[in-house]
Amino acid sequence: MRLRFSIPLAIASTVCAITLAATLEQSVGQGRAQLRAASSFDSIKDKRARSLALFQEASKVLQHPRCVNCHPASDRPTQTDLMRPHQPLVVRGADGHGAPGMACATCHHEGNFDPAGVPGHPEWHLAPLSMAWQGKSRSQICQQIKDPKRNGNRDMAALIHHMSEDSLVGWAWNPGGGRTPAPGTQTQFGELIKAWAATGGFCP
């Protein structure tokens, strides 16, 4: 009798664990769906204070799992709202596109493949290690994205363009597969970054 009921019990326990994990992932993503418009900060008269407030709002995107998963602190990307280590085990490789024989494009194709839960984009790859954001404060991330030596040699105009129009960045708002999208829209995010730069691009 003990053996007869142990298997159903094990199955039930597994189902409960999976359901709990899924619920937890959803709860982590809740409460981040909106972004304030850049114009809503116009009432802050002090330029530096307004710049800092704009960057704090933009950080809701910069520090969201959809972005941070691809800006890992190690050579291994993470997944889900809980930022778990990527399964199967993959590594950055020499150029951020994966190791030989296990390139990102092996599994990640032109677009999302929702039946298998695999995200996709033609340029799917990791951000360079110099742009690792995991575990970093808003201040540290701010300094990184402003530094041409660490941001892909971008000046502020190029950085604004990258944030506002790059389609791989834009994937964060169209992640498919039931994933929590980044807050707001890419256009709203780009406007926040543009306004932050226009007010001096101050860092916390």
PAZA-68284 format. One line per field, with one value per atom (N, C-alpha, C): residue in three letters; chain; x, y, z. Coordinates in nm, 4 decimals, m for minus. Layout:
N
type = c(ALA,...)
mol = c(A,...)
c1 = c(X,...)
c2 = c(Y,...)
c3 = c(Z,...)
//
This chain:
204
type = c(MET,MET,MET,ARG,ARG,ARG,LEU,LEU,LEU,ARG,ARG,ARG,PHE,PHE,PHE,SER,SER,SER,ILE,ILE,ILE,PRO,PRO,PRO,LEU,LEU,LEU,ALA,ALA,ALA,ILE,ILE,ILE,ALA,ALA,ALA,SER,SER,SER,THR,THR,THR,VAL,VAL,VAL,CYS,CYS,CYS,ALA,ALA,ALA,ILE,ILE,ILE,THR,THR,THR,LEU,LEU,LEU,ALA,ALA,ALA,ALA,ALA,ALA,THR,THR,THR,LEU,LEU,LEU,GLU,GLU,GLU,GLN,GLN,GLN,SER,SER,SER,VAL,VAL,VAL,GLY,GLY,GLY,GLN,GLN,GLN,GLY,GLY,GLY,ARG,ARG,ARG,ALA,ALA,ALA,GLN,GLN,GLN,LEU,LEU,LEU,ARG,ARG,ARG,ALA,ALA,ALA,ALA,ALA,ALA,SER,SER,SER,SER,SER,SER,PHE,PHE,PHE,ASP,ASP,ASP,SER,SER,SER,ILE,ILE,ILE,LYS,LYS,LYS,ASP,ASP,ASP,LYS,LYS,LYS,ARG,ARG,ARG,ALA,ALA,ALA,ARG,ARG,ARG,SER,SER,SER,LEU,LEU,LEU,ALA,ALA,ALA,LEU,LEU,LEU,PHE,PHE,PHE,GLN,GLN,GLN,GLU,GLU,GLU,ALA,ALA,ALA,SER,SER,SER,LYS,LYS,LYS,VAL,VAL,VAL,LEU,LEU,LEU,GLN,GLN,GLN,HIS,HIS,HIS,PRO,PRO,PRO,ARG,ARG,ARG,CYS,CYS,CYS,VAL,VAL,VAL,ASN,ASN,ASN,CYS,CYS,CYS,HIS,HIS,HIS,PRO,PRO,PRO,ALA,ALA,ALA,SER,SER,SER,ASP,ASP,ASP,ARG,ARG,ARG,PRO,PRO,PRO,THR,THR,THR,GLN,GLN,GLN,THR,THR,THR,ASP,ASP,ASP,LEU,LEU,LEU,MET,MET,MET,ARG,ARG,ARG,PRO,PRO,PRO,HIS,HIS,HIS,GLN,GLN,GLN,PRO,PRO,PRO,LEU,LEU,LEU,VAL,VAL,VAL,VAL,VAL,VAL,ARG,ARG,ARG,GLY,GLY,GLY,ALA,ALA,ALA,ASP,ASP,ASP,GLY,GLY,GLY,HIS,HIS,HIS,GLY,GLY,GLY,ALA,ALA,ALA,PRO,PRO,PRO,GLY,GLY,GLY,MET,MET,MET,ALA,ALA,ALA,CYS,CYS,CYS,ALA,ALA,ALA,THR,THR,THR,CYS,CYS,CYS,HIS,HIS,HIS,HIS,HIS,HIS,GLU,GLU,GLU,GLY,GLY,GLY,ASN,ASN,ASN,PHE,PHE,PHE,ASP,ASP,ASP,PRO,PRO,PRO,ALA,ALA,ALA,GLY,GLY,GLY,VAL,VAL,VAL,PRO,PRO,PRO,GLY,GLY,GLY,HIS,HIS,HIS,PRO,PRO,PRO,GLU,GLU,GLU,TRP,TRP,TRP,HIS,HIS,HIS,LEU,LEU,LEU,ALA,ALA,ALA,PRO,PRO,PRO,LEU,LEU,LEU,SER,SER,SER,MET,MET,MET,ALA,ALA,ALA,TRP,TRP,TRP,GLN,GLN,GLN,GLY,GLY,GLY,LYS,LYS,LYS,SER,SER,SER,ARG,ARG,ARG,SER,SER,SER,GLN,GLN,GLN,ILE,ILE,ILE,CYS,CYS,CYS,GLN,GLN,GLN,GLN,GLN,GLN,ILE,ILE,ILE,LYS,LYS,LYS,ASP,ASP,ASP,PRO,PRO,PRO,LYS,LYS,LYS,ARG,ARG,ARG,ASN,ASN,ASN,GLY,GLY,GLY,ASN,ASN,ASN,ARG,ARG,ARG,ASP,ASP,ASP,MET,MET,MET,ALA,ALA,ALA,ALA,ALA,ALA,LEU,LEU,LEU,ILE,ILE,ILE,HIS,HIS,HIS,HIS,HIS,HIS,MET,MET,MET,SER,SER,SER,GLU,GLU,GLU,ASP,ASP,ASP,SER,SER,SER,LEU,LEU,LEU,VAL,VAL,VAL,GLY,GLY,GLY,TRP,TRP,TRP,ALA,ALA,ALA,TRP,TRP,TRP,ASN,ASN,ASN,PRO,PRO,PRO,GLY,GLY,GLY,GLY,GLY,GLY,GLY,GLY,GLY,ARG,ARG,ARG,THR,THR,THR,PRO,PRO,PRO,ALA,ALA,ALA,PRO,PRO,PRO,GLY,GLY,GLY,THR,THR,THR,GLN,GLN,GLN,THR,THR,THR,GLN,GLN,GLN,PHE,PHE,PHE,GLY,GLY,GLY,GLU,GLU,GLU,LEU,LEU,LEU,ILE,ILE,ILE,LYS,LYS,LYS,ALA,ALA,ALA,TRP,TRP,TRP,ALA,ALA,ALA,ALA,ALA,ALA,THR,THR,THR,GLY,GLY,GLY,GLY,GLY,GLY,PHE,PHE,PHE,CYS,CYS,CYS,PRO,PRO,PRO)
mol = c(A,A,A,A,A,A,A,A,A,A,A,A,A,A,A,A,A,A,A,A,A,A,A,A,A,A,A,A,A,A,A,A,A,A,A,A,A,A,A,A,A,A,A,A,A,A,A,A,A,A,A,A,A,A,A,A,A,A,A,A,A,A,A,A,A,A,A,A,A,A,A,A,A,A,A,A,A,A,A,A,A,A,A,A,A,A,A,A,A,A,A,A,A,A,A,A,A,A,A,A,A,A,A,A,A,A,A,A,A,A,A,A,A,A,A,A,A,A,A,A,A,A,A,A,A,A,A,A,A,A,A,A,A,A,A,A,A,A,A,A,A,A,A,A,A,A,A,A,A,A,A,A,A,A,A,A,A,A,A,A,A,A,A,A,A,A,A,A,A,A,A,A,A,A,A,A,A,A,A,A,A,A,A,A,A,A,A,A,A,A,A,A,A,A,A,A,A,A,A,A,A,A,A,A,A,A,A,A,A,A,A,A,A,A,A,A,A,A,A,A,A,A,A,A,A,A,A,A,A,A,A,A,A,A,A,A,A,A,A,A,A,A,A,A,A,A,A,A,A,A,A,A,A,A,A,A,A,A,A,A,A,A,A,A,A,A,A,A,A,A,A,A,A,A,A,A,A,A,A,A,A,A,A,A,A,A,A,A,A,A,A,A,A,A,A,A,A,A,A,A,A,A,A,A,A,A,A,A,A,A,A,A,A,A,A,A,A,A,A,A,A,A,A,A,A,A,A,A,A,A,A,A,A,A,A,A,A,A,A,A,A,A,A,A,A,A,A,A,A,A,A,A,A,A,A,A,A,A,A,A,A,A,A,A,A,A,A,A,A,A,A,A,A,A,A,A,A,A,A,A,A,A,A,A,A,A,A,A,A,A,A,A,A,A,A,A,A,A,A,A,A,A,A,A,A,A,A,A,A,A,A,A,A,A,A,A,A,A,A,A,A,A,A,A,A,A,A,A,A,A,A,A,A,A,A,A,A,A,A,A,A,A,A,A,A,A,A,A,A,A,A,A,A,A,A,A,A,A,A,A,A,A,A,A,A,A,A,A,A,A,A,A,A,A,A,A,A,A,A,A,A,A,A,A,A,A,A,A,A,A,A,A,A,A,A,A,A,A,A,A,A,A,A,A,A,A,A,A,A,A,A,A,A,A,A,A,A,A,A,A,A,A,A,A,A,A,A,A,A,A,A,A,A,A,A,A,A,A,A,A,A,A,A,A,A,A,A,A,A,A,A,A,A,A,A,A,A,A,A,A,A,A,A,A,A,A,A,A,A,A,A,A,A,A,A,A,A,A,A,A,A,A,A,A,A,A,A,A,A,A,A,A,A,A,A,A,A,A,A,A,A,A,A,A,A,A,A,A,A,A,A,A)
c1 = c(0.0826,0.0000,0.0864,0.1928,0.2810,0.3395,0.3803,0.4371,0.3318,0.2071,0.0994,0.0700,0.0795,0.0436,0.1631,0.2847,0.4022,0.4214,0.3902,0.4085,0.3120,0.1793,0.0889,0.1268,0.1722,0.2127,0.3322,0.4268,0.5445,0.5052,0.4119,0.3659,0.2957,0.2082,0.1364,0.2320,0.3351,0.4333,0.5070,0.5411,0.6115,0.5248,0.3965,0.3032,0.2892,0.2790,0.2672,0.3911,0.5073,0.6323,0.6417,0.6025,0.6067,0.5082,0.3875,0.2856,0.3307,0.3914,0.4410,0.5493,0.6407,0.7491,0.6942,0.5950,0.5348,0.4646,0.3928,0.3240,0.4231,0.5345,0.6366,0.6979,0.7241,0.7805,0.6860,0.5543,0.4579,0.4539,0.4600,0.4520,0.5731,0.6913,0.8112,0.7932,0.7250,0.7092,0.5969,0.5075,0.3954,0.4416,0.3647,0.3946,0.4999,0.5467,0.6490,0.5989,0.4699,0.4184,0.4204,0.4230,0.4083,0.5367,0.5493,0.6552,0.5899,0.6408,0.5942,0.6501,0.5712,0.6169,0.7283,0.8212,0.9319,0.8794,0.7693,0.7141,0.6599,0.6310,0.5746,0.6780,0.8042,0.9110,0.9436,0.8725,0.9016,0.8816,0.7983,0.7700,0.8870,0.9854,1.1048,1.1972,1.2051,1.2761,1.4280,1.4773,1.6221,1.6655,1.7558,1.7936,1.8568,1.9452,2.0115,1.9116,1.8228,1.7221,1.6301,1.5947,1.5089,1.5811,1.7091,1.7890,1.7954,1.8173,1.8258,1.6919,1.5836,1.4505,1.4196,1.4596,1.4395,1.5174,1.6408,1.7203,1.6640,1.6142,1.5539,1.4347,1.3547,1.2399,1.2865,1.3864,1.4404,1.5017,1.5479,1.6098,1.5116,1.3822,1.2817,1.2974,1.3441,1.3728,1.5129,1.6106,1.7496,1.7719,1.6967,1.7140,1.6068,1.5277,1.4240,1.4883,1.4358,1.4939,1.5074,1.4159,1.4275,1.5578,1.6103,1.7378,1.8548,1.8391,1.9507,1.9909,1.8947,1.9290,2.0352,2.0356,2.1335,2.2526,2.2571,2.3708,2.4258,2.4613,2.5015,2.6390,2.6591,2.7877,2.8915,2.8461,2.9371,2.9274,2.9878,2.9820,2.8572,2.7693,2.6479,2.5248,2.4405,2.3186,2.2202,2.1198,2.0146,1.8808,1.7781,1.6466,1.5372,1.4182,1.2949,1.3027,1.1903,1.1855,1.2692,1.2961,1.3767,1.5252,1.5604,1.6995,1.7778,1.7223,1.7880,1.8967,1.9998,2.1026,2.0410,2.0891,2.0378,2.0466,1.9355,1.9320,1.8945,1.9732,2.0923,2.2094,2.3164,2.4327,2.4956,2.5019,2.5697,2.6609,2.7584,2.8512,2.8638,2.9216,2.9321,3.0069,3.1203,3.2037,3.2875,3.3681,3.4634,3.3962,3.2800,3.2163,3.0762,3.0377,2.9051,2.7968,2.8344,2.7368,2.7420,2.8088,2.8146,2.9458,2.9641,3.0859,3.0737,3.1853,3.1802,3.1002,3.0098,2.9260,2.8033,2.7969,2.6810,2.6519,2.6481,2.6216,2.4779,2.4546,2.3197,2.2197,2.2641,2.1755,2.1394,2.2042,2.1675,2.0223,1.9832,1.8469,1.7625,1.8267,1.7542,1.7569,1.6411,1.6339,1.5819,1.5253,1.4881,1.3847,1.2989,1.1950,1.1580,1.0687,1.0245,0.9570,0.9860,0.9167,0.8398,0.7188,0.6417,0.6026,0.5774,0.5431,0.6496,0.7749,0.8830,0.9326,0.8746,0.9151,1.0539,1.0987,1.2341,1.2267,1.2861,1.2863,1.3796,1.3578,1.4433,1.4540,1.5624,1.5910,1.7109,1.7181,1.8308,1.9688,1.9784,2.1074,2.1184,2.0505,2.0487,2.1898,2.2279,2.3602,2.3651,2.4708,2.4899,2.5561,2.5240,2.5962,2.7410,2.8351,2.9746,2.9908,3.0915,3.1137,3.1331,3.1841,3.2017,3.0683,2.9593,2.8255,2.7444,2.8127,2.7435,2.6681,2.5381,2.4539,2.4093,2.4127,2.3623,2.4389,2.3634,2.4247,2.4762,2.4565,2.5061,2.3967,2.4391,2.3466,2.3097,2.2069,2.1708,2.2881,2.3594,2.4743,2.5808,2.6103,2.7122,2.6685,2.5418,2.4901,2.4952,2.4605,2.4638,2.6040,2.7032,2.8407,2.8838,2.8385,2.8743,2.8188,2.6889,2.6282,2.6794,2.7364,2.7916,2.9360,3.0018,3.1457,3.1709,3.2209,3.2455,3.3387,3.4260,3.5164,3.4427,3.3219,3.2464,3.1107,3.0708,2.9364,2.9364,3.0459,3.0540,3.0964,3.1706,3.2231,3.1113,3.0045,2.8910,2.8995,2.8788,2.8595,2.7126,2.6708,2.5356,2.4304,2.4560,2.3599,2.3426,2.4539,2.4473,2.3805,2.4019,2.3397,2.1877,2.1430,1.9992,1.9389,2.0076,1.9591,1.9499,2.0524,2.0549,1.9377,1.9160,1.8089,1.6709,1.6578,1.5277,1.4863,1.5853,1.5502,1.6079,1.7069,1.7654,1.6593,1.6431,1.5361,1.5644,1.6924,1.7215,1.6849,1.7143,1.6668,1.5141,1.4529,1.3068,1.2423,1.3183,1.2630,1.2104,1.2706,1.2300,1.0823,1.0220,0.8799,0.7930,0.8549,0.7812,0.8461,0.8550,0.9329,0.8626,0.7305,0.6569,0.6660,0.6071,0.6190,0.5661,0.4739,0.4206,0.5160,0.6273,0.7243,0.6728,0.7155,0.6791,0.7577,0.6915,0.7663,0.8236,0.9216,0.9753,0.8648,0.8746,0.7702,0.7552,0.6332,0.6065,0.6297,0.6854,0.7201,0.8625,0.9197,1.0539,1.0552,0.9491,0.9406,0.9427,0.8651,0.8645,1.0014,1.0622,1.1951,1.2956,1.2907,1.3805,1.3630,1.2381,1.2121,1.2688,1.2620,1.3210,1.4725,1.5367,1.6818,1.7205,1.6429,1.6706,1.6580,1.5525,1.5329,1.6398,1.6791,1.7873,1.9159,1.9488,2.0700,2.0596,1.9418,1.9223,1.9336,1.9111,1.9209,2.0560,2.1518,2.2885,2.3363,2.2463,2.2860,2.3524,2.2980,2.3564,2.3316,2.4275,2.4164,2.3881,2.3118,2.2848,2.4128)
c2 = c(m0.1202,0.0000,0.1257,0.1192,0.2343,0.2679,0.1660,0.1848,0.2359,0.1851,0.2219,0.3715,0.4312,0.5721,0.6667,0.6127,0.6990,0.7672,0.6972,0.7554,0.8708,0.8518,0.9671,1.0841,1.0531,1.1599,1.2364,1.1634,1.2280,1.3169,1.2668,1.3451,1.4721,1.4549,1.5710,1.6739,1.6269,1.7180,1.7942,1.7242,1.7886,1.8941,1.8603,1.9557,2.0788,2.0583,2.1707,2.2592,2.1945,2.2703,2.3543,2.2950,2.3680,2.4837,2.4574,2.5622,2.6764,2.6424,2.7445,2.8286,2.7621,2.8346,2.9294,2.8812,2.9660,3.0860,3.0629,3.1714,3.2732,3.2248,3.3143,3.3979,3.3365,3.4109,3.5214,3.4893,3.5906,3.7043,3.6701,3.7730,3.8647,3.8092,3.8913,3.9980,3.9631,4.0566,4.1567,4.1333,4.2236,4.3558,4.4605,4.5902,4.6684,4.6174,4.6882,4.7198,4.7122,4.7181,4.8582,4.9633,5.0979,5.1795,5.2768,5.3778,5.5154,5.6041,5.7413,5.8083,5.8957,5.9696,6.0656,6.0889,6.1803,6.3193,6.3605,6.4947,6.5095,6.3970,6.4049,6.4522,6.4598,6.5059,6.6535,6.7184,6.8589,6.9519,6.9109,6.9971,7.0042,6.9155,6.9199,7.0273,7.1389,7.2544,7.2395,7.1758,7.1567,7.0554,7.0978,7.0162,6.8836,6.8897,6.7664,6.6701,6.7238,6.6394,6.5755,6.6534,6.5993,6.4896,6.5117,6.4116,6.2807,6.2924,6.1739,6.1011,6.1768,6.1151,6.0438,6.1014,6.0389,5.9078,5.9098,5.7874,5.6790,5.7197,5.6218,5.5544,5.6303,5.5726,5.4808,5.5237,5.4409,5.3125,5.3172,5.1989,5.0855,5.1164,5.0101,4.9145,4.9676,4.8850,4.8259,4.9096,4.8645,4.7500,4.7505,4.6487,4.5398,4.5410,4.4381,4.3074,4.1926,4.0642,4.0491,4.1102,4.0973,4.1560,4.2551,4.3150,4.2511,4.2344,4.1865,4.0439,3.9604,3.8228,3.8168,3.9177,3.9205,4.0114,4.0627,4.1409,4.0736,3.9444,3.8704,3.9101,3.8843,3.9156,3.8072,3.6945,3.5847,3.5539,3.4447,3.4051,3.3243,3.3059,3.2281,3.3171,3.3219,3.4026,3.3417,3.4205,3.3716,3.3775,3.3173,3.3064,3.3349,3.3666,3.3875,3.5121,3.5474,3.6621,3.6388,3.5127,3.4799,3.4776,3.5006,3.5062,3.3807,3.2651,3.1377,3.1149,3.0369,3.0047,2.9394,2.9774,2.9279,2.7757,2.7153,2.5723,2.5523,2.4726,2.4005,2.4959,2.4406,2.5222,2.5754,2.7063,2.7717,2.8789,2.9214,3.0244,3.1332,3.2431,3.3626,3.3390,3.2704,3.2563,3.3806,3.3769,3.4850,3.6165,3.6101,3.7322,3.7552,3.6797,3.6967,3.6185,3.5446,3.4670,3.3179,3.2841,3.1440,3.0772,2.9576,2.8811,2.8047,2.7680,2.6868,2.5585,2.5300,2.4117,2.4323,2.5462,2.5772,2.7263,2.7769,2.9193,2.9527,3.0775,3.1209,3.0874,3.1074,3.0859,2.9393,2.8479,2.7075,2.6876,2.7600,2.7464,2.8723,2.9890,3.1156,3.1614,3.1555,3.1852,3.3264,3.3495,3.4845,3.5513,3.4722,3.5283,3.4315,3.4740,3.3874,3.2621,3.1479,3.0234,2.9797,3.0337,3.0143,2.8699,2.7830,2.6440,2.5746,2.6134,2.5546,2.6501,2.7694,2.8667,2.9239,2.9254,2.9738,3.1149,3.2128,3.3483,3.3575,3.4577,3.4690,3.6102,3.6306,3.7579,3.7298,3.7939,3.7674,3.7919,3.8813,3.9149,3.8677,3.7604,3.7151,3.6880,3.7575,3.7367,3.8078,3.7835,3.8484,3.9852,4.0745,4.2009,4.1719,4.2570,4.2341,4.2374,4.1676,4.1592,4.2972,4.3914,4.5282,4.5944,4.5361,4.5881,4.4940,4.4190,4.3307,4.4156,4.3886,4.4666,4.3878,4.2568,4.1777,4.2110,4.2375,4.2688,4.4110,4.4921,4.6298,4.7263,4.8323,4.9371,5.0259,5.1083,5.2030,5.2944,5.3369,5.4255,5.3576,5.2335,5.1608,5.1388,5.1061,5.0869,5.2183,5.3255,5.4571,5.4915,5.4699,5.4971,5.4101,5.2847,5.1944,5.2414,5.2752,5.3080,5.4418,5.5263,5.6541,5.6432,5.5363,5.5216,5.4564,5.5314,5.4735,5.3525,5.3448,5.2304,5.1023,5.1176,5.0018,4.9863,5.0800,5.0730,5.0512,5.0002,4.9792,5.1021,5.1916,5.3142,5.4078,5.4181,5.5036,5.6366,5.7458,5.8737,5.8810,5.9902,5.9977,5.9865,6.0468,6.0386,5.8942,5.8227,5.6823,5.5965,5.6313,5.5573,5.5755,5.6983,5.7253,5.6464,5.6468,5.5719,5.4229,5.3698,5.2280,5.1926,5.2704,5.2436,5.2593,5.3580,5.3926,5.3095,5.2621,5.2043,5.0666,5.0235,4.8917,4.7833,4.6963,4.5964,4.4841,4.4573,4.3573,4.4119,4.5394,4.6039,4.5981,4.6210,4.6217,4.4880,4.3793,4.2472,4.2430,4.3204,4.3186,4.3521,4.4217,4.4561,4.3588,4.2666,4.1658,4.0289,3.9831,3.8624,3.7317,3.7350,3.6125,3.5096,3.3939,3.2808,3.3036,3.3982,3.4256,3.5000,3.5489,3.6215,3.7616,3.8126,3.9479,4.0479,4.1338,4.2330,4.3415,4.4115,4.5275,4.6314,4.7180,4.8183,4.9153,4.9612,5.0634,5.0150,5.1031,5.0717,5.1177,5.0702,5.1147,5.2641,5.3141,5.4574,5.5390,5.4969,5.5676,5.5613,5.4441,5.4266,5.5182,5.5209,5.6069,5.7539,5.7956,5.9345,5.9672,5.8705,5.8914,5.9074,5.8222,5.8293,5.9609,6.0014,6.1270,6.2457,6.2462,6.3558,6.3536,6.2352,6.2236,6.2835,6.2516,6.3074,6.4582,6.5076,6.6516,6.7303,6.6653,6.7338,6.7116,6.6640,6.6496,6.5083,6.4096,6.2691,6.2399,6.2946,6.2737,6.1304,6.0786,5.9443,5.9527,5.8565,5.8537,5.8442)
c3 = c(0.0000,0.0000,0.0000,0.0738,0.0820,m0.0547,m0.1325,m0.2650,m0.3617,m0.3469,m0.4379,m0.4339,m0.3152,m0.3019,m0.3104,m0.3104,m0.3126,m0.4464,m0.5558,m0.6885,m0.7127,m0.6889,m0.7039,m0.6144,m0.4941,m0.4030,m0.4575,m0.5156,m0.5740,m0.6912,m0.7735,m0.8886,m0.8410,m0.7398,m0.6869,m0.6299,m0.5614,m0.5030,m0.6112,m0.7208,m0.8316,m0.8969,m0.9201,m0.9803,m0.8922,m0.7619,m0.6691,m0.6736,m0.6806,m0.6835,m0.8102,m0.9244,m1.0516,m1.0490,m0.9966,m0.9892,m0.8994,m0.7850,m0.6926,m0.7575,m0.8305,m0.8967,m1.0020,m1.0792,m1.1822,m1.1203,m1.0092,m0.9403,m0.8869,m0.8318,m0.7782,m0.8886,m1.0044,m1.1171,m1.1600,m1.1655,m1.2055,m1.1045,m0.9745,m0.8717,m0.8740,m0.9098,m0.9196,m1.0260,m1.1372,m1.2471,m1.2284,m1.1311,m1.1130,m1.0524,m1.0816,m1.0236,m1.0990,m1.2130,m1.2898,m1.4296,m1.4511,m1.5872,m1.6475,m1.5645,m1.6164,m1.6011,m1.6895,m1.6774,m1.6785,m1.5962,m1.6022,m1.7270,m1.7856,m1.9028,m1.8631,m1.9538,m1.9251,m1.8879,m1.9521,m1.9266,m1.7849,m1.7193,m1.5838,m1.4816,m1.5240,m1.4342,m1.4553,m1.5484,m1.5799,m1.4608,m1.3662,m1.2517,m1.1531,m1.1698,m1.0840,m1.1403,m1.0737,m1.1279,m1.1224,m1.0180,m1.0085,m1.1154,m1.2025,m1.3182,m1.2776,m1.1795,m1.1355,m1.0723,m0.9896,m0.9253,m1.0291,m1.1333,m1.2394,m1.3166,m1.3443,m1.4147,m1.3356,m1.2066,m1.1216,m1.1150,m1.1087,m1.1042,m1.2352,m1.3456,m1.4766,m1.4871,m1.4395,m1.4472,m1.3545,m1.2405,m1.1498,m1.2170,m1.2888,m1.3590,m1.4721,m1.5476,m1.6555,m1.6011,m1.4779,m1.4165,m1.3952,m1.3965,m1.3890,m1.5073,m1.6184,m1.7364,m1.7265,m1.6990,m1.6959,m1.5974,m1.4865,m1.3841,m1.3889,m1.4942,m1.5112,m1.5597,m1.5191,m1.5628,m1.7139,m1.7929,m1.9378,m1.9893,m1.9194,m1.9590,m1.8846,m1.7549,m1.6729,m1.7084,m1.7513,m1.7891,m1.8984,m1.9847,m2.0941,m2.0637,m1.9424,m1.8935,m1.7678,m1.7773,m1.6566,m1.6054,m1.4774,m1.4146,m1.4400,m1.4941,m1.5255,m1.6740,m1.7158,m1.8563,m1.8886,m1.7904,m1.8114,m1.7987,m1.9014,m1.8919,m1.7923,m1.7575,m1.6699,m1.7424,m1.6801,m1.7425,m1.6409,m1.6908,m1.6147,m1.5269,m1.4697,m1.3790,m1.2540,m1.2233,m1.1055,m1.1366,m1.2635,m1.3089,m1.2692,m1.3045,m1.2795,m1.3833,m1.3512,m1.4510,m1.5749,m1.6903,m1.8186,m1.8257,m1.8695,m1.8971,m2.0432,m2.1183,m2.0753,m2.0485,m1.9931,m1.9610,m2.0894,m2.0998,m2.2119,m2.1540,m2.2326,m2.1877,m2.2938,m2.2529,m2.3354,m2.4673,m2.4589,m2.5764,m2.6008,m2.7039,m2.7290,m2.7670,m2.8334,m2.8849,m2.8309,m2.7272,m2.6700,m2.7402,m2.8465,m2.9225,m2.8899,m2.7784,m2.7378,m2.7744,m2.7195,m2.7458,m2.8772,m2.9390,m3.0610,m3.0380,m3.1287,m3.1160,m3.0301,m2.9605,m2.8763,m2.8849,m3.0065,m3.0290,m2.9906,m2.9565,m2.9210,m3.0321,m3.1570,m3.2714,m3.2929,m3.2221,m3.2318,m3.1877,m3.0840,m3.0309,m3.0520,m3.0464,m3.0576,m3.2030,m3.2678,m3.4104,m3.4367,m3.5550,m3.5986,m3.5077,m3.4469,m3.3606,m3.2501,m3.1617,m3.0533,m3.1094,m3.0488,m3.0833,m2.9592,m2.9465,m2.8245,m2.7945,m2.8964,m2.8631,m2.7781,m2.7972,m2.7174,m2.6088,m2.6028,m2.5014,m2.5233,m2.6503,m2.6800,m2.7397,m2.6740,m2.7298,m2.8493,m2.9324,m3.0498,m3.1051,m3.1784,m3.2465,m3.3368,m3.4544,m3.5455,m3.4851,m3.3860,m3.3261,m3.1812,m3.1468,m3.0074,m2.9564,m2.8510,m2.7910,m2.6560,m2.5824,m2.4535,m2.4706,m2.3796,m2.3744,m2.3347,m2.3747,m2.3351,m2.1841,m2.1348,m1.9910,m1.9285,m2.0070,m1.9553,m1.9223,m1.9754,m1.9492,m1.8608,m1.7767,m1.6816,m1.5796,m1.5648,m1.4741,m1.3521,m1.3602,m1.2476,m1.1203,m1.0149,m0.8866,m0.8752,m0.9799,m0.9771,m0.9286,m0.8675,m0.8237,m0.9428,m0.9250,m1.0303,m1.0628,m0.9609,m0.9824,m1.0686,m1.0399,m1.1161,m1.2603,m1.2799,m1.4158,m1.4922,m1.4254,m1.4882,m1.5376,m1.4518,m1.4909,m1.6084,m1.6101,m1.7195,m1.8528,m1.8543,m1.9837,m2.0375,m1.9513,m1.9975,m2.0436,m2.0099,m2.0355,m2.1717,m2.2712,m2.4035,m2.4013,m2.3001,m2.2910,m2.2512,m2.1987,m2.1524,m2.2199,m2.3038,m2.3620,m2.5134,m2.5654,m2.7096,m2.7857,m2.7190,m2.7798,m2.8269,m2.7489,m2.7836,m2.7097,m2.7834,m2.7171,m2.6739,m2.6141,m2.5612,m2.6710,m2.7863,m2.8967,m2.9432,m2.9537,m2.9958,m2.8891,m2.7628,m2.6532,m2.6576,m2.6800,m2.6900,m2.8055,m2.9188,m3.0355,m3.0032,m2.9376,m2.9025,m2.8119,m2.7084,m2.6139,m2.6783,m2.7654,m2.8219,m2.9418,m3.0211,m3.1499,m3.1790,m3.1034,m3.1299,m3.1107,m3.2107,m3.2048,m3.1051,m3.0750,m2.9725,m2.8349,m2.8100,m2.6877,m2.6844,m2.7985,m2.8085,m2.7790,m2.7914,m2.7592,m2.6167,m2.5266,m2.3857,m2.3677,m2.4640,m2.4544,m2.5340,m2.6036,m2.6808,m2.6610,m2.5346,m2.5072,m2.5375,m2.5556,m2.5863,m2.4750,m2.5013,m2.4108,m2.2712,m2.2531,m2.1204,m2.0294,m2.0834,m2.0012,m1.9677,m1.8547,m1.8150,m1.8986,m1.9753,m2.0530,m1.9635,m2.0147,m1.9438,m1.9276,m1.8286,m1.8052,m1.9221,m1.9418,m2.0417,m2.1831,m2.2664,m2.4047,m2.4323,m2.5415,m2.5759,m2.6061,m2.6664,m2.6945,m2.5663,m2.4660,m2.3380,m2.2708,m2.2765,m2.2188,m2.2886,m2.4211,m2.4967,m2.4633,m2.4419,m2.4053,m2.2673,m2.1750,m2.0431,m2.0522,m2.1326,m2.1495,m2.2169,m2.3161,m2.3864,m2.2917,m2.2100,m2.1146,m2.0066,m1.9641,m1.8660,m1.9201,m2.0461,m2.1076,m2.1214,m2.1585,m2.1803,m2.0508,m1.9382,m1.8090,m1.7437,m1.8203,m1.7692,m1.7536,m1.7650,m1.7530,m1.6196,m1.5118,m1.3801,m1.3321,m1.2551,m1.1990,m1.0491,m0.9974,m0.8533,m0.7723)
//
